[in-house]
Amino acid sequence: MLKLLPCLAVDTPDVFSLQSFPTGQRALSQSLLNCDLHESNQKFEVLGPTRAIVAVAGDDIILPCYIKPNISVEDMRVDWFRVNLPDTQSNIRVHLYQDGRDKYHDQILSYRGRTSLFKEELKKGNTSLKLTRVQGTDDGRYKCLVESKTHYDDSTIQVYVRAIGSKPEVSIEGQKEGGMALLCVTKGWFPEPELEWLDSEGVTLSAGPSETDRDYEGFYVVKLKTIIKETDINRFTCRLRQRQQHEVIKMETEFHIPSELILVHTETWKVALAVIVSLVIVLVAISAFSVWWWKSLYNDYSHRKLIKGFILLNVNVLQCSLQ
């Protein structure tokens, strides 16, 4: 009795007849055909990591994904895509393998040239994705979907991106609202950090809402302004905090302003205000004088016209009397 062999990868002609083989070879060929058919119709389960993946910006990472049982997926469809993206983004594809090759026609632009599968591992059911040069826009949830002609399954993977950006930079923006405006800027962070201003005693200073933006790689740029008055020390601090999963990152930049500089800015502001007020007064005076002058000219012209008319009237009356 001939025992059927497990599925093997062998080269067979595209077209052949089982009747052309001897009995033993015919049974072996029939077994291989049954195995191939069974493999293509076999149900499978897509598995991924049970925990989220934490990726450091700039590193290369692997998003694990494989099918069980470990059958070949070379003739299947492997689709990696993002989930829970904003409604404004219609394209969600990260990487697509179909018909035995990679397809990039509808890949999200930020992933272009950064994704790949392990081609030699596809025959073992390994559909893991390699993602190079991690950036802020990579943060989020991914799905690994594997589809055969008769079955499909998927697994969801969460990726958290972490990026340590620049130390806060402080600069003077000039005089505003009777004080001096200070600006604190930090770049290259993920997730978004928080900024706050402190005085020399560690008391939080009032400040407007922070301005938040993201660069082309998805990293955060945060700005925070405050208006300060002259104090005994004139020492101020911009503090940064970034909350991560299990820790809080802190950075501080201390900034000292000489009293002379504050006085210079204050005096400059006062002088500028005085000049503006003086100009307004001069303009008002010139306008008033112009109106008075034009009125005088008009009144003088009207008076002369009236006298001329009166003289002409008297001349006409005199001529009539003489006649």
Phi and psi in degrees as a GROMACS rama.xvg file:
@    title "Ramachandran Plot"
@    xaxis  label "Phi"
@    yaxis  label "Psi"
@TYPE xy
-90.83  126.792  LEU-2
-91.3973  131.636  LYS-3
-68.792  136.545  LEU-4
-85.7063  156.234  LEU-5
-65.5926  165.011  PRO-6
-63.6568  129.296  CYS-7
-123.674  151.463  LEU-8
-90.21  107.769  ALA-9
-132.707  155.756  VAL-10
-87.0889  128.7  ASP-11
-130.323  152.271  THR-12
-62.9109  153.57  PRO-13
-64.091  -38.7407  ASP-14
-130.321  127.047  VAL-15
-156.815  167.267  PHE-16
-120.343  129.812  SER-17
-64.3251  -25.3829  LEU-18
-68.1163  -18.1729  GLN-19
-79.3057  -9.74778  SER-20
-96.2888  152.37  PHE-21
-62.2162  167.473  PRO-22
-56.833  -46.3333  THR-23
-64.9065  -45.7075  GLY-24
-67.6225  -32.6866  GLN-25
-63.8452  -40.805  ARG-26
-65.838  -40.3326  ALA-27
-64.1994  -43.9868  LEU-28
-63.7045  -41.0295  SER-29
-62.8141  -36.7438  GLN-30
-64.5704  -43.2668  SER-31
-64.0435  -40.1287  LEU-32
-63.7028  -42.4313  LEU-33
-62.7113  -38.6417  ASN-34
-64.8723  -45.685  CYS-35
-60.9818  -43.618  ASP-36
-65.4803  -39.8481  LEU-37
-65.391  -39.1541  HIS-38
-66.91  -39.4709  GLU-39
-72.3981  -26.0481  SER-40
-101.002  -1.2927  ASN-41
-73.1995  138.52  GLN-42
-76.64  150.373  LYS-43
-146.174  169.484  PHE-44
-123.902  133.478  GLU-45
-93.4567  126.212  VAL-46
-121.205  146.338  LEU-47
-140.083  -173.183  GLY-48
-68.3223  147.746  PRO-49
-85.5381  -14.0451  THR-50
-118.522  158.735  ARG-51
-68.3149  153.298  ALA-52
-100.435  126.864  ILE-53
-100.55  119.828  VAL-54
-115.384  136.198  ALA-55
-90.6893  131.976  VAL-56
-54.674  133.989  ALA-57
94.4164  -17.7082  GLY-58
-83.8355  167.52  ASP-59
-100.317  138.452  ASP-60
-131.812  163.486  ILE-61
-120.481  127.502  ILE-62
-95.0617  103.844  LEU-63
-67.909  138.092  PRO-64
-162.641  133.552  CYS-65
-154.53  164.757  TYR-66
-110.145  152.44  ILE-67
-130.372  125.906  LYS-68
-67.981  162.729  PRO-69
-79.4984  68.3813  ASN-70
-93.4856  165.177  ILE-71
-69.538  142.194  SER-72
-116.21  14.8748  VAL-73
-60.7865  -29.9276  GLU-74
-101.629  11.5015  ASP-75
-104.646  178.496  MET-76
-104.157  123.95  ARG-77
-115.563  117.571  VAL-78
-126.328  117.315  ASP-79
-103.658  128.612  TRP-80
-149.813  163.708  PHE-81
-89.8569  150.734  ARG-82
-125.094  156.752  VAL-83
62.5306  33.1248  ASN-84
-80.4758  160.86  LEU-85
-58.0416  150.027  PRO-86
-62.3105  -23.3165  ASP-87
-71.6003  -16.4722  THR-88
-100.137  107.864  GLN-89
-80.3869  -29.2028  SER-90
-90.9114  127.208  ASN-91
-123.867  1.41169  ILE-92
-79.5543  134.296  ARG-93
-100.792  -46.0091  VAL-94
-158.921  138.121  HIS-95
-130.671  128.444  LEU-96
-117.965  121.711  TYR-97
-154.167  144.012  GLN-98
57.221  35.38  ASP-99
78.2756  12.777  GLY-100
-153.264  162.544  ARG-101
-79.66  145.296  ASP-102
-129.944  129.636  LYS-103
-120.045  9.50413  TYR-104
-64.0236  -30.0256  HIS-105
-122.27  29.2775  ASP-106
-74.7302  142.639  GLN-107
-57.6143  132.024  ILE-108
-58.7229  -35.4113  LEU-109
-67.1083  -14.8021  SER-110
-98.4986  -2.69817  TYR-111
-59.1033  123.627  ARG-112
78.9036  9.20252  GLY-113
-121.263  1.20419  ARG-114
-120.664  148.546  THR-115
-163.243  152.937  SER-116
-101.963  164.659  LEU-117
-93.6769  93.0803  PHE-118
-59.0364  -37.7222  LYS-119
-70.7419  -16.9027  GLU-120
-93.9511  -9.45635  GLU-121
-61.8023  -36.0625  LEU-122
-65.6992  -17.5803  LYS-123
-99.331  5.00482  LYS-124
85.9424  12.1813  GLY-125
-90.499  114.229  ASN-126
-114.812  25.4463  THR-127
-61.9049  149.908  SER-128
-111.716  131.707  LEU-129
-97.2805  128.756  LYS-130
-121.917  118.944  LEU-131
-99.7301  156.409  THR-132
49.8097  62.1417  ARG-133
-55.011  137.405  VAL-134
-132.88  173.419  GLN-135
-60.1628  -33.8716  GLY-136
-69.5877  -9.63387  THR-137
-80.5959  -10.9282  ASP-138
-66.2203  131.597  ASP-139
145.07  -163.893  GLY-140
-104.289  142.403  ARG-141
-125.25  151.502  TYR-142
-119.601  135.974  LYS-143
-108.638  109.955  CYS-144
-111.944  130.469  LEU-145
-120.867  130.419  VAL-146
-134.864  127.233  GLU-147
-102.361  -169.535  SER-148
-71.3464  -23.7088  LYS-149
-123.653  -4.52263  THR-150
-154.602  154.222  HIS-151
-151.659  158.202  TYR-152
-157.846  162.581  ASP-153
-146.212  166.34  ASP-154
-138.873  143.894  SER-155
-104.521  137.05  THR-156
-128.272  132.465  ILE-157
-100.179  130.745  GLN-158
-119.684  126.792  VAL-159
-109.824  123.789  TYR-160
-96.8333  137.48  VAL-161
-125.223  128.575  ARG-162
-137.661  130.419  ALA-163
-96.7952  117.688  ILE-164
-93.2391  -154.831  GLY-165
-83.0534  155.588  SER-166
-67.6122  143.415  LYS-167
-55.6143  135.06  PRO-168
-110.101  132.521  GLU-169
-113.292  138.601  VAL-170
-144.224  160.795  SER-171
-94.4697  130.215  ILE-172
-100.756  -5.58747  GLU-173
109.08  -170.897  GLY-174
-84.0744  131.972  GLN-175
-150.133  134.126  LYS-176
53.6588  41.1897  GLU-177
75.0264  11.7163  GLY-178
-143.224  -168.619  GLY-179
-107.785  132.674  MET-180
-90.4453  127.551  ALA-181
-113.185  141.105  LEU-182
-119.964  131.827  LEU-183
-115.705  128.62  CYS-184
-131.092  138.283  VAL-185
-139.495  147.982  THR-186
-135.689  158.614  LYS-187
80.3192  28.25  GLY-188
-104.81  151.347  TRP-189
-159.796  126.611  PHE-190
-71.4005  -174.977  PRO-191
-64.0778  130.81  GLU-192
-88.3945  169.618  PRO-193
-112.709  142.338  GLU-194
-118.485  147.982  LEU-195
-150.888  152.494  GLU-196
-102.853  138.682  TRP-197
-128.214  148.898  LEU-198
-86.9306  -172.595  ASP-199
-66.4095  -18.3934  SER-200
-98.9564  5.64167  GLU-201
83.5802  11.3572  GLY-202
-85.1987  134.408  VAL-203
-67.2096  130.106  THR-204
-88.5102  149.568  LEU-205
-69.2932  139.293  SER-206
-150.783  154.644  ALA-207
-72.622  179.099  GLY-208
-64.3843  144.261  PRO-209
-70.0508  150.441  SER-210
-98.6333  122.329  GLU-211
-117.678  134.487  THR-212
-140.806  168.206  ASP-213
-130.878  138.303  ARG-214
-80.9507  -176.45  ASP-215
-66.7167  -17.8164  TYR-216
-96.4935  2.0745  GLU-217
90.125  6.63964  GLY-218
-84.4917  151.032  PHE-219
-85.7724  140.604  TYR-220
-120.548  120.087  VAL-221
-122.795  136.432  VAL-222
-127.694  144.148  LYS-223
-144.031  129.009  LEU-224
-109.564  153.389  LYS-225
-147.449  154.814  THR-226
-108.45  121.348  ILE-227
-113.365  151.899  ILE-228
-108.89  166.131  LYS-229
-67.9093  134.637  GLU-230
-125.993  -177.957  THR-231
-67.6578  -31.9347  ASP-232
-108.197  -33.4984  ILE-233
58.048  39.3969  ASN-234
-116.333  127.168  ARG-235
-131.867  156.011  PHE-236
-131.873  134.951  THR-237
-103.572  118.308  CYS-238
-109.174  137.729  ARG-239
-115.312  140.093  LEU-240
-134.762  133.893  ARG-241
-127.358  121.072  GLN-242
-90.3474  120.018  ARG-243
-108.958  -173.114  GLN-244
-59.9471  -48.2089  GLN-245
-123.574  12.0558  HIS-246
-157.975  166.203  GLU-247
-123.443  122.119  VAL-248
-91.1394  133.265  ILE-249
-125.204  141.417  LYS-250
-141.955  147.376  MET-251
-137.069  146.382  GLU-252
-128.811  120.639  THR-253
-94.2145  142.099  GLU-254
-136.572  124.412  PHE-255
-110.847  133.005  HIS-256
-115.883  119.244  ILE-257
-60.5628  143.38  PRO-258
-59.1277  -35.7465  SER-259
-59.5502  -36.9682  GLU-260
-67.9177  -40.8628  LEU-261
-64.6491  -41.464  ILE-262
-63.6828  -41.5211  LEU-263
-60.0849  -46.3324  VAL-264
-64.7077  -38.8878  HIS-265
-65.6731  -47.2014  THR-266
-62.4544  -40.6526  GLU-267
-59.7371  -42.0141  THR-268
-65.3719  -41.4198  TRP-269
-65.3398  -43.4498  LYS-270
-61.2637  -44.1932  VAL-271
-61.3354  -41.7231  ALA-272
-64.4857  -41.897  LEU-273
-63.0887  -41.9825  ALA-274
-62.4462  -43.2771  VAL-275
-63.136  -44.8359  ILE-276
-62.436  -42.4172  VAL-277
-61.6263  -43.2893  SER-278
-62.1663  -40.3792  LEU-279
-63.0279  -43.4447  VAL-280
-62.1377  -44.401  ILE-281
-61.6413  -43.2176  VAL-282
-63.6733  -41.5003  LEU-283
-63.1748  -42.2474  VAL-284
-63.2284  -44.2966  ALA-285
-62.0302  -41.745  ILE-286
-63.5271  -43.0816  SER-287
-64.2559  -43.4469  ALA-288
-62.5339  -40.8925  PHE-289
-62.0393  -42.9898  SER-290
-63.1641  -45.031  VAL-291
-62.032  -42.0156  TRP-292
-63.9669  -44.997  TRP-293
-65.4211  -36.5876  TRP-294
-64.9562  -39.64  LYS-295
-62.5284  -45.0766  SER-296
-60.8488  -41.561  LEU-297
-66.171  -44.6236  TYR-298
-64.1703  -40.6817  ASN-299
-63.777  -41.0138  ASP-300
-65.3341  -42.731  TYR-301
-64.7378  -39.9553  SER-302
-64.4869  -44.3122  HIS-303
-64.5445  -37.3162  ARG-304
-65.8032  -37.0963  LYS-305
-67.4654  -43.2878  LEU-306
-62.533  -42.5226  ILE-307
-62.0082  -40.431  LYS-308
-65.2594  -38.746  GLY-309
-65.3183  -41.6184  PHE-310
-63.0952  -44.8119  ILE-311
-61.5494  -36.9555  LEU-312
-65.1455  -43.5089  LEU-313
-64.8118  -38.1908  ASN-314
-63.0828  -43.119  VAL-315
-63.5247  -40.6906  ASN-316
-64.4219  -41.152  VAL-317
-64.81  -41.0648  LEU-318
-62.6895  -40.4317  GLN-319
-64.627  -37.4043  CYS-320
-67.0013  -39.7304  SER-321
-67.7308  -31.0062  LEU-322
